[in-house]
Amino acid sequence: MKTFLKKKINLILLKLGWKLIKLRKVPEPNPYGKLDLEILKAINDSKGIIHLGAHRGTEAEIYNWFGKKVIWVEALPETYEHLKDNLYFYKNQQAYCALLSDSDNKVEKFNISNHDAACSSIFNFTDEVTKSKVWANRKHRMLKTINLKTLKFDTLIKRNDINIKNYNHWILDLQGAELLALKGSEKSLEFCKSIVVEINQKNIYSGGVLWNELKNWLLTKGFYPTREPKNDEDDILFLKK
């Protein structure tokens, strides 16, 4: 009923030139966030961008500044609704709701985290996180679990008639599920030229992919890292050679 009322109110407000948004606490800045000239060059040189693990789409203005088309994918339905609101004025940016994996229609338990659900994942936190050995100052925990059906990225592209050739720079931030998503994207990956992946060197997510396994798989697809990680959690640029 609440969702129905929100949609009706939104429709009325839109006709008057207004939009209903939900007030929320501004998230903390990324502790590892910084400018990376190689990543900026890859964005600038690209035809368009695929961003898997969209959350609220905070990078939308950056992509718009570069004049790029963007496909966003977010797994959590509630966050996806907010993502669509945030992308409302970016006409070259399209959002889709899907839990990406290496198979279609598999029901997975999806764990929703605190801190604005930014670390939600099909994988739960390990003891290293819950016992404050990693991210000790952040006090991360999973608040609840919902069931979601998986979808391969290749299936999403085909189902929505997207010309994947127009999107050759990818960003993956999937909280340990990056390799599963890549395995479900092998056909689309043929047209990708550069990938930025948030990697983990420590066991943050139970069952989540770690740096060496992810790097070795991407090497078999012709993608090479531009550097080695400097932190336990890091954003690494891979280029196809």
HELIX and SHEET records of a PDB file:
HELIX    1   1 LYS A    2  LYS A   15  1                                  14    
HELIX    2   2 LEU A   37  ASP A   45  1                                   9    
HELIX    3   3 ALA A   60  TRP A   65  1                                   6    
HELIX    4   4 PRO A   77  ASN A   86  1                                  10    
HELIX    5   5 ASP A  127  THR A  130  1                                   4    
HELIX    6   6 PHE A  153  ARG A  159  1                                   7    
HELIX    7   7 ILE A  164  ASN A  166  5                                   3    
HELIX    8   8 GLU A  178  LYS A  183  1                                   6    
HELIX    9   9 GLU A  186  LEU A  189  1                                   4    
HELIX   10  10 TRP A  211  THR A  220  1                                  10    
SHEET    1   A 7 GLN A  93  CYS A  97  0                                        
SHEET    2   A 7 LYS A  69  GLU A  74  1                                        
SHEET    3   A 7 GLY A  48  LEU A  52  1                                        
SHEET    4   A 7 HIS A 169  LEU A 172  1                                        
SHEET    5   A 7 SER A 194  ASN A 200  1                                        
SHEET    6   A 7 GLU A 233  LYS A 240 -1                                        
SHEET    7   A 7 PHE A 223  PRO A 225 -1                                        
SHEET    1   B 3 LEU A  99  LEU A 100  0                                        
SHEET    2   B 3 MET A 142  LEU A 151  1                                        
SHEET    3   B 3 VAL A 107  SER A 113 -1                                        
END                                                                             
